[in-house]
Amino acid sequence: MDEQPAVILELHRYFADEQNVVCLYGILRSYIKRARIVPANDEAERDATYELLQDLVIKAYELAEKYHGVGLQAWLLCIAWNLIMQKREKLATRNKHEFSTHMKPDSSLSENVEEVVDDLIMPGNLEQNVSMSVQFVAAFACLSPDDQRILSLRKYYGYNYKEVACILEITEVAVRVRTMRALNRFRDAWNAQEGGKRGESNA
């Protein structure tokens, strides 16, 4: 039977020590909080940390041959942070809401603005909607930082009212009111951009 490499034995000993695992868990949880890849509540952070810890154990054994004795925990934390960055990239890709190809670039927003904004930022082909992209960015830039934040949380990242309330430390009722007001201001900014485009085309 082949003798196991020294690093494998060192990993066995490290993960078998409960104190090591508890310490590692605490650091990983702080990484999860810092990376903001889950809603800011205990349950979500706990679940994400356990998942990260499991992924880390698997990845550490996969990369064991690349370990060169620089300090095992420091090496593990580097792997963990890379895993988090990969999760952030996947999350950003999944949540990257682009413009629907069936929308007309010269359409004004209707009274049911929330439904229309959902359509505007649903997954689609951004490259085929360059004019809408520019108009969206221009209208969004007209909003206050608070309006931009609440619309980003609700419409881009997909947090529900309760989660947004937790993140912003306000009530769910306040989230609903602020969201609707922000949507209305976005509609006004969008329609102002649209009016400007029509004025330029008629000049």
N, C-alpha and C positions, 0 to 999 in steps of 0.2 A: 504494500500500500504506500503510495507516494506521500511524502511528508508535506504538510501544508506550509505555504510561505509564512514568514514571520509576521507580515502585516495582517494576514487573515487571522492568525492567532491573537494579535493585538486588538483587532476589531472585535473578536469574540469576547475577549476580556473586558473591553470598554463597554460594550452593550449589555454584558451580563451584570455590570455594576449598577445597581439601582440609583445611586447618587449621581453617577455620570449621566444617566438618562434623564433624571429629574432636572439637573442643571442644563442639559442640552435642550430639553423641552422648554424651559423658561426663556432661553436665548432665542429659540426658534419662534416662540410666541411673540417676542418683542420684534422680531423681523417681520412677522405677519402684520403686526400693527403698523409698523413703519411703511411697509409696502402698500398697504391699503388695497389689498386684493379681495377682501371680503368686507361685508358690512361691519361697522364698529359695535359689535355686541359679543358677549361672552361665548354664547353657543357657537356662533359662526367662527370666531377666532379659535376656539377650542377644537372644533372639527377640522379646520384648516391646518392647525398645528399638528394634530395627530396624523393627518394625511401626509403632511410634509415630512414628518419624522419617519413614516413608513417608506416614503419615496427615497429619503436620504439613506436609510439602511440598505436598501436595494442598490442604490447608485454607488454607495461606498464600496460594496463588495465587487461591483462591476469594474470600478476604477482602481481597485486595490493595487494592481501592478504599477500604477503611476504614482503611488505614494512614496516619497523619498525622505521620510523621517523629519519633516519640518515642524512637527507637533500635531498629534492626531486630531485633537479637538479643533484647532485652527483650520486644519485641512477639511474636516467635516463641515465646518461653518462656511467655508468657501464654496463647497459643493451645494450646501443648503441655499446660499444666496443665489447661486446660478440657477437652481431649480425654481426659486421664487421669480427670478427675472424671466424665465421661460414661461411660467404661469401668467405673469403680467402681460407678456407678449401675446399669448394665446387669448387671454381675456380681452385685450384691446382689439385683436382681430375679430373675435366673436361679437364684440359690442360695437364694432365700427359700423354705425348706421349710415348708409349712403342714400342717395336719392332714387326714388322709384322711377323706372324707365317709362311708365305709362303717364306720368305727370307732364303737363305742358309747361314749358319754361315761362310763358307769359301769363300764367293763371294767377289771379288774386286769391287771397285766402278768404274762405267763406266764414260765416258766423260760427260754425262748429269748428273752431280753430284747433282744439286739441286733437280731433280726429285727423285733420289735415296735416298738422305737424307730425303726427305719428307716421303718416304716409310719406311725408317729405324725407324723414330720416330713417326709413326702413331700409334693410339691406337691398342693394341694387348695384347698378353699374355707374359709378361716379364719373368715370371717364366719358360716358355718353351724355352726361348732364353737366357739362362744365359751366354753362351759363347759370344753371340753377345753383351750382355750388358757390359761385361767386356771389350771387344774390343772397343766398342763405347766410354766408359768412358776413356779408355787409350788414344784413338785418340783425344778426346775432350780436355783432359788435356794437350796435346801437343800444343794447340792453345794459343795465347796471350790472356790476359784478354779482350782486345777490340774485338777480334774475337769471343770469347766465349759470350760476352754480345750481340753482334749484331745477332749472330745465335740464342741465347736464345730468344731474343725479336721477331725475325721473325719466327722461326720454332717451338719453344716451346710454347710461349705465343700467337702467331698468330697475332701480330700487323702488319698492312700493312705498306708500305713504308712511307706514309705520317705521320703515327702515330710514327714510329720509328724516323723519322726526327725531329719530335716535341720533343720526349723524349731526344734525343741526341743533339738537337740543331744544326743540320747540314742540308744540303739540301737533297731532295729526290734522286737526282743524286748521291750524295755521299753515301747515304744508299745503293743504288743498286750496286755501285762499291765495297763498302766494303763488302757487303754480298757475292757477287760473289768471291771476293778474299778470304774471310774466308772459303767459301765452297770448293774452290780449295785447300786451305791449309789443310782443314779437309780431303779431299780425299787423299792427299798425306800422311797424318798421318795414315789414315785408311789402306791404301795399304802397308805402312811400317810395321804396326802391323801385317797385313796379311802375308807379306813376312817373318817376324820373326817367326810366328806360323809355316809356312811351313818348315822353316829351322830347327826348333826344332823337328818337326815330322820326318824329314829325317835324323836327327842325330843318 
